[in-house]
Amino acid sequence: MNEMPLWEIFIRSQHGLAHKHVGSLHASDAAMAINNARDVYTRRSEGVSIWAVRSTDIVASAPGDKGPLFEPANSKAYRHPTFYDIPDEVGHM
């Protein structure tokens, strides 16, 4: 039997700026994935935008690559906000 592709679903809420991963579903094509995602993940009108991405198209780093990927930033102290004075008028950042 020919299985339908797996899609990862991301929803942007009415109050959010970023899409958040909400789950996965099987669908034959992108239009079906969007329609099924709407039915499954936005039943209470909580979304304003849906992204459907084939799971096979997602590329991710491996947990074992954490060191080589992220440690070089630690040697660049200027990337850390501890060296900057924030005026009191700015408030909380």
C-alpha positions in Angstrom: 0.0 0.0 0.0 1.2 3.5 -0.9 1.3 5.6 2.3 0.6 9.3 2.2 3.5 11.6 3.1 3.8 13.0 6.7 3.5 16.8 7.1 4.6 18.9 10.0 2.1 21.6 10.9 2.9 25.1 12.2 0.2 27.5 13.4 0.6 31.2 14.0 -1.9 32.2 16.7 -3.9 35.4 16.7 -1.7 36.8 19.5 1.7 35.5 18.2 4.3 36.7 15.8 5.9 33.3 15.1 4.5 30.0 13.9 4.7 27.2 16.4 4.9 23.5 15.7 1.6 21.9 16.7 1.8 18.4 15.3 2.0 16.1 12.3 -0.5 14.6 9.9 -0.6 12.5 6.8 -2.0 14.1 3.6 -1.7 13.4 -0.1 -0.7 17.0 -1.0 -0.1 20.4 0.4 -3.7 21.6 -0.1 -5.0 18.6 1.8 -2.4 19.1 4.5 -3.6 22.7 5.0 -7.3 21.7 5.1 -6.7 18.8 7.5 -4.5 21.0 9.7 -7.3 23.6 9.9 -9.8 21.0 10.9 -7.5 19.3 13.4 -5.5 22.1 15.0 -7.6 25.3 14.7 -11.1 24.1 15.8 -11.5 27.1 18.1 -10.4 29.7 15.6 -7.1 30.2 17.4 -5.0 30.4 14.2 -4.4 33.1 11.6 -1.9 31.3 9.5 -0.9 27.6 8.8 2.3 26.2 7.4 2.5 22.6 6.2 6.0 21.3 5.5 6.7 17.8 4.3 8.7 16.0 7.1 11.2 14.8 4.5 12.0 18.4 3.6 13.1 19.4 7.2 16.8 19.3 7.9 17.9 19.4 11.5 21.1 19.3 13.4 21.9 16.3 15.6 22.1 16.7 19.4 25.6 15.4 19.1 26.6 18.4 17.0 25.7 20.8 19.8 29.3 21.6 20.7 30.7 22.3 17.2 27.6 24.3 16.2 27.0 26.5 19.2 30.3 26.7 21.2 32.1 29.1 18.7 29.6 31.9 19.8 30.9 31.7 23.4 34.3 33.0 22.2 32.7 36.2 20.9 32.0 38.1 24.1 30.5 41.0 22.2 27.5 38.9 21.4 26.5 38.7 25.0 24.5 41.8 26.3 26.5 42.0 29.6 28.8 44.7 28.2 26.0 47.2 27.3 24.5 49.7 29.7 20.8 50.1 29.3 19.4 53.5 30.2 16.7 53.5 32.9 14.2 55.1 30.5 14.2 51.9 28.4 12.7 49.8 31.1 12.6 46.1 30.8 14.1 44.5 27.7 
